[in-house]
Amino acid sequence: MKKILTYLFSLSVAGLIAQTCDGRYQTEIYSQVDVTTVDYGSAITRLGDTQILQMDIYQAVGDTATDRPVVIFCFGGTFIAGSRTSSELVTFATSLAKRGFVCASIDYRLAGSLFELISEENLIKVVFSAVQDGKAAIRYFRKDFEDGNALGTSPDNIFIGGTSAGGILAANLAYVDDLTKLPSEWQEWAEEIGGIEGLSGNPGYCSYPNGAFGFAGAVGDTSYIDANDVPYYACHSTGDQTVKYGYGAPLQNPFITIPVSLYGSGEMEKRFNNLGIYNVLDTYTGGSHPPLNTAQRMDDTRDNLGEFLYNLLDCNAANLKKSDQQSCDDFGNPTNILAVNAVKDWKIYPNPSDNYLSISGDSNFEELKIMDAMGRELIKFSVNETKQLTIDLQDFASGIYFVYVQTEGVWRSEKLILK
């Protein structure tokens, strides 16, 4: 009888695994990982230079699955330094890739110096420039999926997080899903650099993640977090003075005063719990920043992050996402909105504009769309084969918009500023 029960139990476990993720994502099932470097976008730096944005993509050798979840890592360094080859990110990305995830460690734009962060305006622009780059990285994978899915990923299972500044980037990316959540001055400063979507690459694709995480991360305000927002994993030391576990100004330095206070992992946990959002917080004593200062903490974080991500996967029938959790569809921006070609054979004017917009080109226009900085479609209509248009924009609020036109079956885009 014992053998029969054991056999039945084995069948039950096998059946449960088959119903979930085919034994993937919970433990390391591959032995080797391949790392490739790609350009995922480009953007203008604070000094006015063009920075090519790169990411290192980690994939298990021999993994042929075509619907793998994506985990994007962002390095730490106070928004003035750091590298996508940061040791803890390499460790975590390698381990998760061995479990079957596709991982990426990305570049993002930095401030020119620490003293640049003394100005609140500069600080906000630096942080949201980094957020824009993170969004371009998310869009890169959704664009690849629509272009044939060479990377074998699932556009509905994309997660982003990082260490310290990288965790701040990820939290603000995930929970500032509407520019109006920000204080009015912050909104103006963000709009001046292209809104929260920006122009870092891969326009026309959804930049909203399916979950986020931070190793000593923080968010500008816990009020940004809504009841249907995505889950969050965090680890943080209670005595951290660089990014506070609770609420306070980051980077406690006798020579530098940062003009903004942040809500750390402890305060974020309270908000998530009050809203009933799945979250995990690994709390450590002491003041280490980030808290990954021992081999045991690295191992624990690796395993706990892996478990957190597994609990969010669509292939896991017992996943812990809320039934009304936000997704790309909630922003009117499915993964395949537009394939955009940057060929410039048309122009919009005046730009900046007050009330009216003229568009002219060398080829007949077939269709036109206008989107706001969040990627929401505001106007869409057929143009009926003309080379010149005038559009009334008097009902539009001041801000950043994106104009898309289709000519000869190809979409082209241009940023528009309304005064």
N, C-alpha and C positions, 0 to 999 in steps of 0.2 A: 504493500500500500504506500509506503514511504516513497518508493521509486516512482509510482504513478503520480503522486502528488507533486513530487519534484518536477516530473516531466510536464504536468499541467501548468505548474508555476512558470517553468521555462517558456512554454508556449505563450502564456499570458504576458510575460515580460517582452518576449519577441514581438507580440502583437502590439503592445503599447509603444515600443520603439518604432515599429513600422507606421503607426498612426501619427507619430510626432515628426522627427527629423531624420529618420533612417540611421540613427546612431551617431549623427554628426553634431558638432558644436559644443559638446559637453566635456570632452576629453581630447587630448592630442591623438589623432588617428593617422597623421602623416609624419614622416621623419625629416623631410627636407623642405626648405622654403626658397622660392626664387624671388628676388627683389629687382624690379625694373623702375627706372626713373622716366617720368613723362612730364611734358609741359601741360598744365591744365588751364592756364590763362595768363593774363598779363594785366598790369595796372600801373597807374601813375603814383610814384612815391611822394612823400612830403617835400622832397627836394626837386620835384618836377621831372624826375627821370622815369623811364619805363622799366619796370621790373618784371622779368619773366618768372611766373609762378610755377614751381615744380612740385611734384609729389613722388614719393617712393611707394610703389605698390607691392605688397607682400601677398604671394599666393603659394599654396602648397604644391610641390612638384608631384604631378600625377593626378591632381584633383580635376576631374572633368565635369563636375556639376555645373549646371547652367542657371541656377537660381540662388546663388550664394548671397548671404547678407554682407553688407559693407560696414566697416568700422573705420572712421576717419580720426586720426590723432593730430593734435595741435601742440607744439612745444611750449615750454615756459621760458621766462626771461624778462619779465617786467615790461614787455612790449618794446624793449630796446635791444635785446640780444636773444640768442638761442638758435637752435638748429633742428631740422626735421630728423636728424640722426641722434637726437638726445637718447641717452642709454636706456632709460626706463621705457620710452616709446618703442625703441627697437625690440626690447624684451617682450613687451606686451603684444606688439604687432606680430612678432614671430610666433609666439605661443598661440595666439588666436588663429593665425593662418594655418597652423598645424591642426587646429580643430575643424577647419573647413571654411572659416570666414575669409573674405577678401579684405585686406587692411591697407590703409594709406596713411602716410605721415607727410604733412604738407608744409610748404612755405606759406608765410603770410607777411604782409608789410609791417614794418616796425617804425618807431620814432627815430629821429636822428640822434637824440641824446636823452638822458634822464631829465635834464632841465626843461625839455620841451613839455614834459608832463605836469609842470607846475601850473601851466595855464589850463583852466577847465575846458575852454574851447578846444585847444590842441589835444587834450587828453581824450575828449569825446570823439574827435575826428580820428585819432589814432586807433581807438578801440573799434569804432564802427568801420573803419577801413579794413581792419583785420576780420571783422564779421563778414564784410562783403566778400573777402577772399575765401572764407570758409564756405559761404553760400555757393560761390563759383565751383568749389571742389565738389559739393553735393550735386550741383547741376551737371558736372562732368560725367558722373556715373549714370545719371538718368539720360543724358544725351547719348552716351555709349550704348545704353540699353536700346534706345530707339534706332540707333544707327546699325543695329545688328547684334548687339550684346557680345562683343568680342571678349569682354571680361567675365562673362558668365555670372552676372549679378541680378539681384532682385531689386527693382526700384522702390518697392514697398517696405524694405528692411534696410534702411540707411541710418547709421548712428554716428554721432560726432562728440568728441570730448578732448580733454587734454590736461596738461599740468599747469597750475598757477595761472599765468596770463592766458595760456591755451584753454584752461577751464573756464576762465572769465569770458573768453571769446565764444566758447560753445554754449554757455548758459544764456548769454545775451542773444546769441543767434537763435536758440530754441524758443525763448520765451518773449522776446520782443518781436512778435509776429505782426505787429501793427505799429507804425511810426507814432501814432497818436498816444501810445502808452507812455512815451517819453515826456519829460518836462518840455515846455514850449521852446525854450532856448536850445535844448538838445535836439529837438526836431529840426529847427532851422539849421543848426550846424551839420546834422546828418544829411539834410537835403542838399546842402552846398557841396557835398562830396558824392552825391548820387543816391541818397536814400539808404535804406537798409539792404537793398538788393545790389546796388552798385553796378559797375561795368567791368568786372574782373574777368569775365569770360562765360561762355556757354549760355547766352541769354535765351529766354523763352522756355526754360525748363524749371520745374518746381525746385525750390531750395529748402523746403521744410524737412527737418529730420524726423525720424520715427522714435528717437530716444536720444538722451544726452548724458554725459558723465563728466566729472571733474576731480582731479587730484589736487586738493587745496584750491578749488575754484570758488566763484562767487557771481552774484548777479547784481545789477544796478538797483533793483528794488524787487522784493518778493511779490509786490502787487502785480508785476508783469505776468505772474504765473496764474493761468486760468484753470477752471475745473476740468476742462477737456484737453489740457496740455499733455505733452508726452512725458513718460517716466524719466527718472534721474537717478544715477548712481554717484556717490561721493565718498571720498576718504579725506580726513582732515585731522590735524592735531589741534587740541583744544587751546594750547598756548601759542599757536602760530601768530607771529607779529608781522609777517609779510602780507599775508591775506588772512584777515581775522576769521576765526571759526564762527563768531557771532556777527555783530554789526560794528563797523568802524572803518576808518581810513586805512588803506593799505600802505605797506612799505614804511614802517615806523623808522624814520631816519632823522637825526638831529639837524641835518642840513637841507633836507627836502621835505616840503609839505605838499601832499597830494590833496587837491581841492575837492575830492569826491569820496564819500563813504560807501562801502559795499556791504551787501548781505551775504555772509559766508554760509558754509554748508549747514551749520546748526540752525540758522534762521530759515534756510530753504527747506530743511526737513520739516519744520513746524508747519510751513505753508502747504507742503505736499500732503502731510497727514491730515490737516484740516480740510483739504479738498478731496481727500480719498484717492490720491494719485499714487500708484506704486512707486516706491523709492527705497533705496538702500543707502545707509550712511555708516561707514566704518570709522568710528571715532578712536583716536589715539591720544594718550596723554603726552605731555611735554610740548615743546615748541618747535619741533623740526618742520622745515618747509622745503619741499613738500614732505609729507609724512613717510616717504618711502626710503627711510634711512637704514633699514636692515634687510637682510635677505628674507627673513620671515615675513616682514611687511610686504615686500615685493611679491612673494609667493601668494600671500593671502589676497592681496589686491588683484593679482592676475586671476586667481580662481573665482573670487567674488564678482569681479567684473564679467567674467565669462558666464557665470550663473545668471547674473542680472540680464545680460544680453539674450541668453537662451530663453529666459522667461518672457521675452518680448517677441519672439519669432513667430511668424505666421504658421510655420510648419509644426510648431508646438501647440497641440490642441488644448493644452492647459495653460496657455500664455496668460499673463496678468494685465494685459492692456484693457482699458475701459472700453465699453461698447461704443461710446460716443467720442473716443479719442480723435483729436484732429488729425487730418491727413491732407495731402495735396488737394484733394477734391474740395475741401472746405474753403480753399482760396481761389476757386474758379480757375485753377491752373494745373491741369493734368500734365503728366510727364511728356506728352507729345504735342504741346501747343504749337510750337514753331520750330522749323529748322531754319536757322538764320545764316545768310551769306553776307559777308561784309563788303562786297563790291560796291563802290561809290559811283553810281551813274545817275544819282538824283540828289536833290537838296531840299531842305525845309528852311523857310525864312518868314518873318524875322525870328531869330533865336538868340537871346531870350525874346519872348513874345508877350503881348498884353492880352489881346482878345481874339485875334484871328491868326490863322496859320496858312501859309501858301506852300504848296508842294509841287515841284516840277521835276521832270526827268527826261532822259533820252529815249526811254521805251514806254510803251503804254502800260498804265497801271491796271491791275486786275482786281486787287482787294486791298483794303486798308484796315489796320487795327491800331488803337492807342491803348497803352497800359500804364498804370501808375507804378510807383517805385516798389510796390509789393508784388507786382506781376499780375494784378487784377485787370481783366479786360473791361475797358470802359466804352469803347466804340469799336464796332466791326460792321463793315458794309462792302458790297461789291462796288467797283469804281466805274465799270462799263467802258473800258478801253479808252482812257484819256491820258494825256501826258501832263496835265496841270489841274490842281485842285485848290480850293480855298475852304477852310473849315472854321466854323464859329466855335470858339472855346470860351465864351464869356461866362458860362456856368461852371467852369473848372476852377478849383482852388489853386492858389499859387503853389509851386513846387516842381518836382522833377517828374517827367513823363517819358515814355518811350514810344516812338512812332514806327510802325512796321508797314511796309508796302510790299506787295507781290507783283513782280514783273517777270514775264516769260516763265512762270512757274517757280520763281526763286524769291524767297523772302529777304528783305534788307531792312536794317534797323538804324535808328538815329535817336540820340537823346534830345529831349526838348525841355527847356526851362520856361515856366510861366511865371511872370512877375506879379 
